[in-house]
Amino acid sequence: MRRNWALYPYVLWMALFTVVPILLVAYYSLSATGLGFRLTLTHFARVFEPLYLAVLWRSIQLALVSTLICFLLGYPVAMILAGSPMRRQFSLIVLFVVPMWMNFLARTYAWMTLLEKNGLINKLLGLFGVEPLNMLYTSGAVVLGMVYNYLPFMVFPIFTVLRKMDPSLLEASGDLGASAHQTFLKVIFPISLPGVLSGVTMVFMPSVTTFVISQLLGGGQFTLIGNLIEQQYLRAYDWGFGSALSIILMIVILLSMGLMSRGNAQEEMGGLL
Amino acid sequence: MRGWAWAKRLYLGLIFLFLYAPILVLVLYSFNYSRSRGNWAGFSLRWYGELFQDRAIMGALGNTVLIALVSALAAAVVGTIAAIGIYNSRGWRKNLLINVTYLPILNPDIVTGISLMLLFIALSFPRGLMSMIVAHITFGLPYVVISVLPKLAQLDPQIFDAALDLGAPPRQAYVKVILPQIMPGVFTGFLLAFTMSVDDFVVSFFVTGDGVSNLAIAIYSMARRGVNPKINAVLTLLFIAVAGGMYLIQRQLNKSAVEL
């Protein structure tokens, strides 16, 4: 079974289109602007200017808030799904997946329709005599967009773990005199922890790197690190600074991924289908 | 206890309302005659008519399907062969290959997008349909590999040897014996790659050029300019296609579950 020719096309492809591009980003992040390569750390130094640190901090803050809301909303959903009978479980999961299969842009755009000044929510509030609220282009709208788009990423990993839990554990806990409350805190939650950790990473990661949600629902007033990177490449043409920001973002993501979900991403991805 | 069951149902109902309300509102407004979303000016198929006349949106729709089909097919073929190669390798080589496979999945979309953009510029590779297909193959490949690898691990290794003993050349043994067994994994991988491709905005946005758009890019540029009821119409059609497809798949799965 030594047929390693099978690897050549793949290795070649991955080298050219995954490894080399990342090395290019690293190259630009370390090279002074202008022709040829001159080693410099000025791009990285700029990342730590207060203006940009504030952007980084805002991205992390909004992503953390969204992750927390996803956890609070999603955990009960995962528990209810795991506790429902097999046949219904499947239909419920399909119901959960259908909006996810809608285009990501479509889902975000849909909220613009609801939140805008003469959108449906303000119309409804108007019926009760409430003055139109400014909901679109606020940080709340950005968080809402993140929660709406990424909630399933929290529900599925937790659901996958809870479903595999042996139900006799709950009976044992009850027989030993634990209240429902204690059973949850001391049995169910600790068992579900790996799922929670995957869920947290899978929500936090796309939230902290997004530039679409902040652009469409934040109206460009809430510059996140993703927006900053986009601006450097497509408007300011400062590839060096954009690359330095990208490298920092990549390090943050890879570190947190490695820390949280040690290689069981495969299983969680499988749960999505 | 009954009250508790109702509370659960109510909670799920609210969550589903949250998930579906924006989509339903979108569908509703696609039938509104008026351009403004503020008032309802009567049921109309006006925007659907205009949609089919809109070259830009229809072109973007065609691009989306074309890119998704071509890239998912290519990813399925290369990814399956790669999975066999990874399965057959050992030691540090295997670990390295698996880690590299996860790299595009773990990498933020935006970094994948800009890094590929830099590569295409460095190679003077023309940016447009081809560069988008190449990029989509790249982020689709890992999903095929990680869908096929577990199927290979489940195989009885003696099956391959048996085929060889019965006189099949290795190539034939792979195609006639191994491939049918791992086909469900290949199909899952294809479906994942296809979905990722249809859904992708960020990577496409950076690697495209020459005015070539997929649906997501078209929606983005229209949404930034404000209201456009044609978006509602095209999204409604998309939603019907997705919901219909899911319904068919679910029925198929239920049927095969009954047969089992």
HADDOCK unambig.tbl for C-alpha pairs under 7 A between the chains (distance, minus, plus):
assign (segid A and resid 1 and name CA) (segid B and resid 88 and name CA) 6.50 0.50 0.50
assign (segid A and resid 2 and name CA) (segid B and resid 88 and name CA) 6.68 0.50 0.50
assign (segid A and resid 3 and name CA) (segid B and resid 85 and name CA) 6.83 0.50 0.50
assign (segid A and resid 4 and name CA) (segid B and resid 85 and name CA) 5.70 0.50 0.50
assign (segid A and resid 6 and name CA) (segid B and resid 81 and name CA) 5.54 0.50 0.50
assign (segid A and resid 6 and name CA) (segid B and resid 82 and name CA) 5.80 0.50 0.50
assign (segid A and resid 6 and name CA) (segid B and resid 84 and name CA) 6.84 0.50 0.50
assign (segid A and resid 6 and name CA) (segid B and resid 85 and name CA) 4.84 0.50 0.50
assign (segid A and resid 7 and name CA) (segid B and resid 82 and name CA) 5.22 0.50 0.50
assign (segid A and resid 7 and name CA) (segid B and resid 85 and name CA) 4.99 0.50 0.50
assign (segid A and resid 10 and name CA) (segid B and resid 78 and name CA) 6.51 0.50 0.50
assign (segid A and resid 10 and name CA) (segid B and resid 82 and name CA) 5.67 0.50 0.50
assign (segid A and resid 17 and name CA) (segid B and resid 116 and name CA) 6.86 0.50 0.50
assign (segid A and resid 17 and name CA) (segid B and resid 138 and name CA) 6.68 0.50 0.50
assign (segid A and resid 18 and name CA) (segid B and resid 104 and name CA) 6.98 0.50 0.50
assign (segid A and resid 21 and name CA) (segid B and resid 115 and name CA) 4.70 0.50 0.50
assign (segid A and resid 21 and name CA) (segid B and resid 116 and name CA) 5.61 0.50 0.50
assign (segid A and resid 21 and name CA) (segid B and resid 118 and name CA) 6.80 0.50 0.50
assign (segid A and resid 21 and name CA) (segid B and resid 119 and name CA) 5.49 0.50 0.50
assign (segid A and resid 22 and name CA) (segid B and resid 115 and name CA) 5.75 0.50 0.50
assign (segid A and resid 24 and name CA) (segid B and resid 115 and name CA) 6.86 0.50 0.50
assign (segid A and resid 24 and name CA) (segid B and resid 118 and name CA) 6.93 0.50 0.50
assign (segid A and resid 25 and name CA) (segid B and resid 115 and name CA) 5.91 0.50 0.50
assign (segid A and resid 77 and name CA) (segid B and resid 12 and name CA) 6.68 0.50 0.50
assign (segid A and resid 80 and name CA) (segid B and resid 8 and name CA) 6.82 0.50 0.50
assign (segid A and resid 98 and name CA) (segid B and resid 242 and name CA) 6.90 0.50 0.50
assign (segid A and resid 98 and name CA) (segid B and resid 243 and name CA) 6.18 0.50 0.50
assign (segid A and resid 99 and name CA) (segid B and resid 19 and name CA) 6.90 0.50 0.50
assign (segid A and resid 101 and name CA) (segid B and resid 242 and name CA) 6.68 0.50 0.50
assign (segid A and resid 102 and name CA) (segid B and resid 239 and name CA) 6.21 0.50 0.50
assign (segid A and resid 102 and name CA) (segid B and resid 242 and name CA) 6.92 0.50 0.50
assign (segid A and resid 103 and name CA) (segid B and resid 199 and name CA) 4.94 0.50 0.50
assign (segid A and resid 104 and name CA) (segid B and resid 199 and name CA) 6.02 0.50 0.50
assign (segid A and resid 105 and name CA) (segid B and resid 216 and name CA) 5.95 0.50 0.50
assign (segid A and resid 105 and name CA) (segid B and resid 219 and name CA) 6.95 0.50 0.50
assign (segid A and resid 105 and name CA) (segid B and resid 220 and name CA) 6.88 0.50 0.50
assign (segid A and resid 106 and name CA) (segid B and resid 235 and name CA) 6.74 0.50 0.50
assign (segid A and resid 109 and name CA) (segid B and resid 223 and name CA) 6.84 0.50 0.50
assign (segid A and resid 110 and name CA) (segid B and resid 22 and name CA) 5.30 0.50 0.50
assign (segid A and resid 110 and name CA) (segid B and resid 23 and name CA) 6.32 0.50 0.50
assign (segid A and resid 110 and name CA) (segid B and resid 26 and name CA) 6.14 0.50 0.50
assign (segid A and resid 111 and name CA) (segid B and resid 22 and name CA) 6.04 0.50 0.50
assign (segid A and resid 114 and name CA) (segid B and resid 22 and name CA) 6.86 0.50 0.50
assign (segid A and resid 118 and name CA) (segid B and resid 38 and name CA) 5.39 0.50 0.50
assign (segid A and resid 119 and name CA) (segid B and resid 37 and name CA) 6.66 0.50 0.50
assign (segid A and resid 119 and name CA) (segid B and resid 38 and name CA) 6.16 0.50 0.50
assign (segid A and resid 148 and name CA) (segid B and resid 19 and name CA) 7.00 0.50 0.50
assign (segid A and resid 209 and name CA) (segid B and resid 108 and name CA) 6.55 0.50 0.50
assign (segid A and resid 216 and name CA) (segid B and resid 224 and name CA) 6.84 0.50 0.50
assign (segid A and resid 246 and name CA) (segid B and resid 111 and name CA) 6.02 0.50 0.50
assign (segid A and resid 250 and name CA) (segid B and resid 107 and name CA) 6.52 0.50 0.50
assign (segid A and resid 250 and name CA) (segid B and resid 108 and name CA) 6.88 0.50 0.50
assign (segid A and resid 254 and name CA) (segid B and resid 106 and name CA) 6.86 0.50 0.50
assign (segid A and resid 266 and name CA) (segid B and resid 146 and name CA) 6.83 0.50 0.50
